[in-house]
Amino acid sequence: MALSPPSTRQTSKLRLLMATERFRWWLGFAVLAIMGAARAATPTERDPFWSARAGLETLDGTPLARPDTWSWSAEGLWYPNSPAWNVVLGLAWEGLGFWGLFWVAFATTTALIGLAMYIAKCAGARALPTFFAFVPLLFAASAGLSARATVMIQILIFLSVLFAWWWGSRAASRSIAQSLVVVGATGFALSFAGNWIHLSFMMLAAAVAVMWAVAWWATPGLDALRRLGLIGVGTIGLFAGCVFSPYGIGLTLERSRAVSEICVGLISEWMSLPTMLGHEGGWIWLPITVVTLIAAGATVAWFVRLLRAVGRFDARIRLIAPLLVLALPAIVYGTGMLRFLTLGTLVILPAVAAATTAFVDRVRRAQRQGLGFWSSKRMLRYTSGRFWTDVLVVVAVAFSVLAIIIPSGARPPEYHVIAQLPRGCLLWSDARIAGPTIVSRPDVKVWIDGRVDFYGREHVLEFLRIRDGITPVPADATCAIVKAEPRNADLVSSFDESGDWVRAATANDFVLWVRPDLDGLTPGSER
């Protein structure tokens, strides 16, 4: 009997490995992680930059409620909304500069994806359906994937769901006292950490309490008294964590109200879908919303069928129901305020993956029975796990090179002109440009940045009037940076035509102007 050559045996072993679910889970995660690296390397969100500066100030002993130190246009106390996370970003900047912020964004994004995939697997999803369910939704929610504290809050939401699922399988076999202590302590720890990471967790703590109540409702073996006890003590623990938040419950709620009043209708993530469609580039939110609503609707329809088929005590229900309790209201409300659409899209990821797996199972049954469109030879090939595993292997290999090349220091495109700013000048720019300026050029003061709660609504409106040419640039400004894009065409022309400004540098469509008496001064250093 002839033996197969070693190369053939190795190929067979590789094929067997690639056919395993474990390999496909890791393969899907690897490709999504590469996407996460590309996203982290091309940040569109500028808040992490000034957050890092705030973290450095905290490390230097600055109190939480602090006088502003980097603006020349406003005065007063500023209340950082993510004090603990600011310190993380400050340490990252102190150690590695722009690369440090890249690694924070990459680590949190991949952790979020990994947790979502693990929850999907526990909910009965398989690797390839999970991957193809995640890709469009992650693109839809890409605006929410950055080094911001809100990604960590999303991770805490997933951890809270996993905890209820995990403890639910043990609660009936433990003493009621032990169950109450574990649930109460976990609620307090989650809430305490979440409120220090970002103040928005104070509102989400109530949502977690409701999610846990649904999880205990779906937990088998619990009597009514134990269920009520778990619901009550979990809620108390979550509330207690809010009491020990950085500013307490009263001031935190007041700051949240103030931020909402300032941002609604002015900041993109606080706009409604119809309002956003009227802005330049806002059309992209229409397909994002449509994709998310279709995915949510299909998932709800599948979940209702599953609940009727298996009953509420199935372990999958204990995972998926709490996710839907938060995700569905967030997605619906998100059409009126887009920041909630992003939240709901990320929360619903594991549920959509489980629903997609169920759909693939129906397709497989139709193919085995030789029924309809799905049973053609071409569809059998293009819907096979082997075919898509081969494709993803090629994608992973090809894109792994890009994952190394793309970051290139993870510096924002405007940093080239920021480096040319004269030392100590007073900068007028938009908030996007001000962010990296604040952390990389601490000698330069800015007119506005992303802290709209500090500047106030009228200040933001004044910026829009200046940008649109209705109001002149403040006379005290000694330098200005503007991106040369269509909506800024008139502003760029007014700077070039004015005798009060000299064009000093241009890079990546960003233009720097300085006052004539500053032209030719040595620029400050840039990290």
N, C-alpha and C positions, 0 to 999 in steps of 0.2 A: 504493500500500500504506500503510495507516494505521499510524502509530506509536503505541505504548503511551504513556499519560501517564507523567510522571516518577515519580509516587507508585507506580504499578504496577511500574515497573522497579526502584525501590528495594525494594519489598516482595519481588520475585522474588530480588534479590540477597541480601536478608536471609534468605530461606528457604533459599537455596543455602548460605549461611554456616552456618545452624543445622543443616543436614544433614551438616556435616563432622564427622569424629571429633575434630578439634582443638578445635572450638567446644564439643563435648559434654564433652571432658575438662576444659576450663577451667570450663565451667558446673558440672559435678559438683564440682570442687574448690572453686568459689566457695560453693556451698551447704554443703558440709562445713565450710568455713572459718567460715561464719556460725554453724554449730552449735558449732564450736570457740570462737568468741567468747562465745557464750552460756554454754558450760561454764566458760570462764576467768573469767567475770563472776559466777558463782555457786559459789565454791569450797566444797566440803564437807571438803576436806583442810586441816588447820591447821598441818601441819609446816613449810610454806614460811615462815610468819611467824617462828617462832623460829629457823629456819635463816638468815633474813635478819639477825637480831640476831647470830647466831654469825659471819656473814660480816663484819658491821661490826666486831666485836671482832678478827677476823683482820686486817682492814685497819688496825686501830689497833696491831697488833704483838703481839697475844696469841698464845702458842704453840699448836700443834695440840692437844696434850693439856693441858687447862686446868682450873683450879679453877672450880667453878660460881659464877656471879655473879648469877643471877636467881631462885634458889629460896631459900625460908626454911625448908624442911623436910628438906633433905638436904645432905650435904657430900661432898667428894672430887673426884677428877679425872674429867673428862668427855672422851670421845674422839669428836669429830664424825665422822659416817659419810659425809659428802659435803663435804669441806673446800673443794674448788675451786668447787663449785656454790653453796655458802654465800656465797662472795665475789660471785658473779654476782647472787644475790638481794640481798645487802647493797648492792651498787652500784645495783640497781634501786630499792630502798627509799630509798636516800640521794637519788636523783635525782627520783623521782616518787611516793614513798609507796605507797599501795595501788594506784595506777594503774601504778606500776612493776612490781609483782608480777603485775598483770593482763596486762601486755604480755609478760612472760616466759612466763606460762602460755599465752597465745594464740600466741606465736611458736613455742614448742616443740610445741604440739599441731598447728598447721598444718604445721610441718615434718615431723612424724611422718606425718600424713595424706598430704602431698605425696610423701614418699618411698615410702610404701606404694602409692600410686597409680602412681608411676613403675615400681616393681618389677612391679606387676600388668600394666602395659602391656607391659613387656619380656617378660613371661611369656605374652603373647598375649591378654590380656583387652581388652575394649572398654569404652568410657566408661560407657554406661548400665548394663550388667550390673555393672560395678565399683561404681558408686554404690549400687545396690540391694543388693549384697552387703555393702558397708561399713556402711550405716546401722544395721541391727540389731546388728551386732557392735560398732560404736563405742558404741552405747547400752549394750550389755552390759558393755563395758570402761570405761565413763565414770568409774568410781571411780578408775581409774589415770591419768586425764588431768587434770593439774594442773601447778603450778609446781615439783613435786618433781623431784629429780635422776633418779628412775627413768624419767621420760619421755625424758631425754637418753640413758640407757642403752639404751632401746628404739631410739632413733635410731641409736646405734652398732651395734646388732645388724643393723639394715637396711643400714647402710653396709658392714659386714663381708660381708654376702651379696652386695651389689652389687660389691664389690671382687673377690671370687672369680669372679663371673660375668664381669666385665670382663677381668680378667687371664687367665681361662681361655681367652679367644679369642685371646690373644697369647702365652701361655706356650710353646706348641710352636715358635713362630717366633723366640724369643729364646734366647740362650745360657743354659745351665743356671746359670752363675754369676749372670747378671743376674736370672734368675727367683728364685733363692734369696735374693739381696739384697733384691729388691723385696718378696717375701712376708715375709721375716723382719723387715724394717724396718716394714712395715705392721702386722704382728702386734704388735710392740713398741709402736708409736705408739697403736694402738687400746687395748691393755691398759693402758698408762701413763695415757692420758687417762681411760679408763673407771674405773680404780681411784681416781683423784683426784676424779672426778665423784661416784662412789658406791662404797662398799666391796663392794657385792654383785657388782660386775663380776669380782671374783676367782673366784667360782664360775662365772660365765658365761664366763670366759675359756676354761675347759675345754670348755664347750659350743661356743664358736666354733671351737676346734681340731677338734672332731668335725664340725662343719658344713663347715669347709674341707676336711677329709679326704673328705667325701662329694662336695663340689664338684670336687676334683681327680680323684676316681673317675669323675665324669661329664664330664670334659674330654677332648675328642678329641685325638689326635695325640701323646699323652704315653706314653713307655715306662715300664716298671715302676720303673726307677731314678729317673727324674725325678719320678714321682708320690710315691714314698717320700721323696725329697729335699724336695719342697714340703710334704708333711705334717710331716716332722721339723722343718724350719726354721721353719715357721709356728707349730708348737707351742712351740719354743724361744723365739721372739720374744714370744709371748703370755705365757709363763712369766716371761721377763725383765721384762716390764712389771709383773708382779705383785711382783717383787723390789723394784722401785722405787716401790711403793705407799706411801701416807702412813705406815703403821705397820709395814710389812714383812709377810711372809706369815704368820709365827707369830702375832703379835698380832692381825692381821686375822681369821684363822680363829678365834681365841679369842673375839674380840668377836662374831663371827657366831654362834658356839655359845651365848654368853651371851644374846644377843638372842633367839635361838630358844627357849631354855629359859624366858625370862621371858614371852614373848608368846604362846606356844602355848596356845590355849583361853581367852585373856583378851582379846586384841585381835582385832577382827573379821576383818581380812585374814589372820590367822594361824589362824583357825578352820576346821574342816571343814564341809562342807555340812550334815550332820545336826545338828551343834552350832549352827550359825548359824540353822537353822530354828526352834530353840527360843528365839530371842531376838526382842525386839520389832522388827518390820520386816524380820526375816531372811528372810521368805518370798520377797522379791524375787530372792534368789539362786537359787531353784528354776527359774524360767523362764530366767534368764540361763544357768544351767548346761545346761539342756535345749537351748536355741538353739545354744549353742556346741558341744555334743556332736554334735548333728545336722549342723551345718555341717562339723565336722571329719570325721565319718564319711562324709558325701557327698563331701567333697574327697578323702579317701583312696581311695575307690572309683573316682573319676574319674582320680586320679593313676596308680593301678595299670593301668587301661586305657590311659592315655596312654603309660606306660612300655613296655607290651607292644607298642603300635602303632608307636612311633617309636624305641625303643631308648634306651639311657642317654646317648648322645652328643648328643641334641637340646639346643639351648641352653635350652629351657624347663625341662628336667630339672635343669640346673645351677643354676637359680634356685629352683625349687620344692622339690626334695628337701632342701636344707639347711634351708629354713624348716620343713618338716614334721619334720625330725629334732629340732628344738628344741620346736616348738609342740605336737606330739602328746603327748610325755611330760609337758609342763607342764600341758596341759589335763586329762589323766587324773589326774595327781598333784594338780591343783588342786581336785578334789572333796574331797580330804583337807586341803588348805590353800589357801584361796581366793586368796591373793596370786598363786599360780602360774597359776590359772585366767585372771586378768586378763592376765598375761604371755603365755600361750599364745594367748589370743583376739586380741591385737594382732599377734603374730608371724604368725599364720596368715592375716591379712587378704588379702595378695596372692594366695595360693593359692586361697582361697575365691572371689575375683574371677575368676580364670582358670577355675575349675570352673563358676561361674555362667555365664560366657560360652559355655562348651561346651554347657551345658544349653540356653541360648537358641538356639544354632545348631541343636540337635536339634529344637526347637520350630519354627524357621524352615523346616527341611526338611519337617516334617510339614505345615506350612501350604502350602508350595509343591505338595505332593502331594495336598492337599485331604483329609487324613486326620484324622478324629476331632474332639474337642472344640476343639482349638486353631484349627481352620479355619473356625469360625463367623464371621459378619460382625462380631459384637460383639467376639470375641476378637482378630480381625485388627486392629480399631481400637485396642483397649486394650493390645495388645502391640507396637504400632508404635513405632519410634524417634521419629517425628515427634510423636506424641501426648505421649510422656513428656518430650520436649525442651520442648514448649510448657508443660507442667505445671511443669517445673523452672525455666523462665524466670520464670513467675509467682511461684513460691516464692522464688526468689532476690531478686526485686524487693521482695516483701512483707516478707521476713525481713531484708533489708538495713537496713530502718528499725529493726527490733528490735535488730540488732547495734549500732546507735548508741545506742539508748535504754537497753538492758539494763544495761551496765556501771555507769553512774552512779557512777563512782569506784571500782567493784569493792570496796567496803567490806563486810565481813561484817556480818550483821544485829546482832551483839552489840556493835558498836563504840560505839553510842549510850550504852549503860550503862557501858562501859569508860571512856568519856570523863568520866563522872561520878565515878569512883573518887577518894576523897580522896588527896591527894599522900602518897606514902610508905607507904601502908597495906599490910598483909600479907593477900594475897588467898587465899581458899579457893574453888575452882571445879573444874570438870572440865578435862581437857587441851584440849578444843576451845576453850573460852573463854580459857584461859591463852595459847594461841598468839598471837593478835593483841594481847593485853595486853603480852606480853614485848617486842614490837617497837615498839608505839605508846605504851606507858607504861613506859619503862625505870625510872622511879622506884618502880614497884610490884613487889614480889616475889610469886612464885606458890608454891602448895603442890605442884602437879604439872603437868607438861606432857607433850608427846609423846615425850620422851626416856626411854622406859621402860628402856633399857639403863643409864641413869644411876641412876634411882630404884630399880629392882629389882622383882621380882615381888610381894614382900610389901607394898610401898608401893602398888602397883596394887590389890591385894586390900583393903588398908585403905581406899582410896578407895571401892571398891564397898560395903564395910560402912558407910561414912558415908552414901553416897548412899541406901542401902536402910534407913537408920535404925537399924542395929544398933549403931553406934558414934557418939558425938557428934562434932560438928565440933571440930577442935583448938582449945583455949582460947586459943592465941596468935594465932589469926586475928582480924583487925580489920575485914575486909570480906569479903563473899561475893557471888558471882553464880551464879544457877541459872536454867536455862531452865524455864519453867512448862509442862511437858508431862506426860502421864499418868504415866509411870514415876517422875517426880519429885514427884508430888502430895503424898505424905507429907512429903518434905523441905521443900517450900515451906510447908506448914502448920506444921511444927515451927519454922521461922524466924519466921513471922508470930505464932505463939503464944508465943514466947519473949520474956521481958523483957530478954534480953541482946542483942537485935538490933532495929534500926529499919529499916523499909523506906524506902529513900532514892530509888529511881528504878525505872521500868519502861519498857521499849521493846522492840517486836518479840518479845514473850513472854519476854524476859530480865528478871530482877528483881535489883536490887542491894540488899543489906542492909549496914548498917554498925553498929559498936558505938555505944551512945548517946553516948559522949564525942566521937565523930567526926561525929555528925549535924550537918549545916549547914556543915561545913568546905568551903572552896573546892576544887572538883575540879581535878585536874591537867589539863594541856593534852593534846590528842589531835591527831595529825597527820592 
